[in-house]
Amino acid sequence: MKARINGVQIGYDDFGKGPAVLFIHGYPLNRKMWRRQIEPLVNDGFRVILTDLSGFGESELREDAEDLHTHADDLVGLLNYLGVGRAVVCGISMGGYVLFDLLDRYPQRVAGACFVVTRPVGDDVQERVKRAELRRALENGETDRVREAFLRVLLTPTGRKKARSTDMREVCEWVRTADPRSMAAGLKAIGGRKDYTSLIKKLSLPTLVVGAELDQVIHPLHSELLARHLPNCFRAVSLKGGHLVNLEKFQAFNGHLLEFLRTLVPRSRDLSEPVEQPS
């Protein structure tokens, strides 16, 4: 589905009924990377909302997509469009950075937060240099080299062996068809993010942290440090998978996510049934 949000077309999906859970994808992917989470959550009584960040999937590229604020503004615009006041938000990698910005600027819209292989700190000098090199490569037309570089770190050795599976085959396709202009804008948005360490120390909302032992993008220690700083962390887990842990280890991931979500809503009755008022 598509909706006009803040002046441009945004791709999204909206499944099920119940408390809303909004998923934010990683770089340079799209909302389809959450395919393994839809059915379990809908069957458990949750409303699942997926969206493509500006320039990825079915969403148009904005002129100001080089700023994380733009992506957070689009999320709020989509929630408004769908009539959702507050949602539990789950962000992976770059999606986690957008989630930090959302918590910083729109905290009233987030009922709970799930951080997946992400970190609150900004880039160090080496990382800034590396991102600048990748942007230059894209500007010079070396798009395939950049795409392959990302595939090497997104897929663990085990994931590469399973490259013929439906999930991993589609991941390769998403990366290899990503618009180079969107990739460049995304790199700049990621590199320009601020340090959110002081923010997370003040967060009172419930949180879940999921790391990945074999992640070649975000070191597992970042997940441990993040959990340590969060005042109301329900659980911090490290699954034996790579950066795409929600796909590689989807059963374990879904189990932890559902346990977390169930703590946020009453489970004594079917969520789809109206609560009877006493006469």
N, C-alpha and C positions, 0 to 999 in steps of 0.2 A: 504493500500500500504506500501511497504518497500523500503528503500534506504540505501546504504552503506555510512555512514557518519563518517568521522574520524576513519575508520577502523572497525566499527561494524554496525550491522543492526539496523535501527531506523524505528519504525512504524509511519506512518503519513497519513493524508487525505488532499486532495486539491480539494476544491469545488468552482465553479463559476469563473467569470472574473471581473476584475476591480481592484481598490486599494486593496492591500493585508492587511488582518487582521490575525495576528498570535496569537493563544490561547495557554496558558501554564496551564496545570492542577495542581491540588493540591495533597497533600499527604494523603493517599497512594492510589491514584486513577489512572486514565488514561485519554486519550484524549476523550473518549466517554462521559465524564461528560459535554461536551459542545454541546451535541446533540440538545438541544433546541435553540441554537443560529444559527445553520447552515442555515436553510431555510429562516428566516427573513432577514439575512444579504445578502445572495445570491440573493434573490428576489429584494433587494434594490440596487444591482449593485456592491457588494463587493466580493472579492476573500477571501474565508475562508480557513485558513491553521491550521490544528490540528496536534499535535505531542505528542508522548509518551516520557516522560523523561526516561533516562537510567535506566533500570531495571523494568520498569512498562509497562503494556499493552504488546505491541508487540516489544518493544525495548530491546535489549540485555543489560545485566548489565556490565558496565565497571569496571575495577579494581580501577579506580580513581573516581568512582561515589560519593565518600564521600566529594567531593568538588563542591561547586556551580559553580565554573569556568567551570568545565567539561560540565555541563548542558547548560550553556550559549554558550560555544564553539559549542556544537551540534546544537543549534538553528541557529547560524550563518552559520554552515556548511549546514544545511537544506535549508536556504534561498539561499545560493550560488547554491546548487543543483537544486533548483526550478527557478533560474534566477530572484530572487527578490532582488532588491537593498535595498529598505527600506519598512518597514511595520509598521502599528499600532500594538502594542503588548498589549495583555490583559492577566494578570496573576492573579491567585487566590491563596491565602494562600502561600504555598511553591512556586507556580508558580510566585507569586509576588516577592519573594526573588530572584528567578532567573532573573526576570525582572530588579530588582535593579542592579544586577551584570552585566546584559546586558547593562544597561544605563551607568554604571561605566566604562566598558571596550570597548563597541562597540556603543557609542552614535550615530554615523553616520548612523546606521542601523535602528534606531527607529524614526518613523515619529510622533508618538503620543503614549501615555501610559495610560492604564486603570488598576488601582489598585483595586482589589476586595478582601475584608476582609483580608488585609495583613498589614504589618507594617515595617518601615525602621529600627527600633532599634533591637539590638541583644537580646539574652536571658539574663534574670537576673539569680541570683544564684539559686533560687528555680526551675526555668525552666531547668537549666542545670542539676541539680540533678535528676529531674523527667525524662528527656530524657536519662540520663545515666542508670536509673533504667529500663526503657523500653528496652534499648539495651541489658542489662544484661538478662532480661526476654527472649528476642529473642534468645540470645546465649544459654540459658538454656532449650530451646525447648518449652517455654511457649507462643508459637505463637498465639494460640487461645485467650488467656487472653489479649494479646496486641491488637489483632484485635477487640475484643469486647469493649475494653476500648476506642478505636478510634470511633467505631460506636456510643457509648453513647454520645460523644460530637459532632460528625458530624450531627447527626439527632436530631432536636428539638423534644419536646414532640408532637407537631403537626405532624412533619415528621415521628415519630415512629408510630403514629396512622395511617398514610398513607403508612405504610411499604409495604402494598400489591400493591401499585401503581407500574406501570412499572419502573418509575425513581428510586424510593426508593428501590425497590426489586433489581434492578441492582446495585445500590450503595453498598448494603449489599454483593452482590456477588463479586464485585470488591475488596472490603476490605478483604473478607474472602478467596479470592484466591491469594492475593498479596504474592509474594515470600518473605519469611522472611529475606533473604540476602539483597534484595532490600530495604525492610523496615528498616533494620539496617543501611544501607548506607545512606538512605534518612534522617534518624534521625540525623546521624552525620553531614551531609551536612547542615541541618537546624540549628543545634546547633553551628556549626562553622562559621556561617555567621558573617560579620562585621556590624557595625552600619553605616547606609547610610544616617543619618540625614543631615550631611554636604553636601552630594551630592544633595539631593532633593532641598535644598535651592538655588542651582545654576541652576536647570533645567529650560530651557526656552521653551521647547517643550510643546504643549497642553496636558493636563492630565484630567482624570476623576477618581473620587474616589467613590467606592460603598462599604458601610458598611452594617451590618445586626444587627438589634436591638436585636435579640434572639441568637446571636452567642455565643457559649460556648467555642470557641477556641481563637478568636481574639476579645477583648473587643471593642465595638463600638467607644469608646473614641480614640482608635488608629487611626481610619479612620478620625475623626475630626482633630486630631493633624497633621496627614499626609497632609490633605487638606490645613491646615493653613500654612504649610511650603512651599507648592508648589506655585511658582510665577505665573504660568499660568494655574490655575485649572479652567476648564470649569464649573464643577459642582461637588458638594459632596452630595451624597444622602445616606440615611440609610433606607433600606427596612425592612419590618416586616417579617423577615425570619431568618433562622439559617445560619450555616457556608456554606451550599450549596445553597446560595441565588440565584445563576443563574439557579438552577433547581426548587427550591421551589417557587420562585417569578419570573419565567422566562419572563412573559409578561411585567412586570414593568421593569425588568432588561434590556430586549431587547429594550424597548422604550428609556430608557436613553442612552444606548450604541449607538443606531442608531442616535439619536439627536447629540451626540458627534461626531460620524464619519462623519455626513453630514456637520459639520462645517469645516472639514479638506479637503474636495474635492468640486469642482464646481458641482452644481446640475442643471445648466441651460439646460443641454441636456443629452440624454441617454449616460451613460459612456462607453457603448460598441461601440458607433459610433465614427469614426475618426473625428477630428476637421478639418473643411475645412480651407485651407489657402487662404488669399485674393489674387486675380490674379493681 
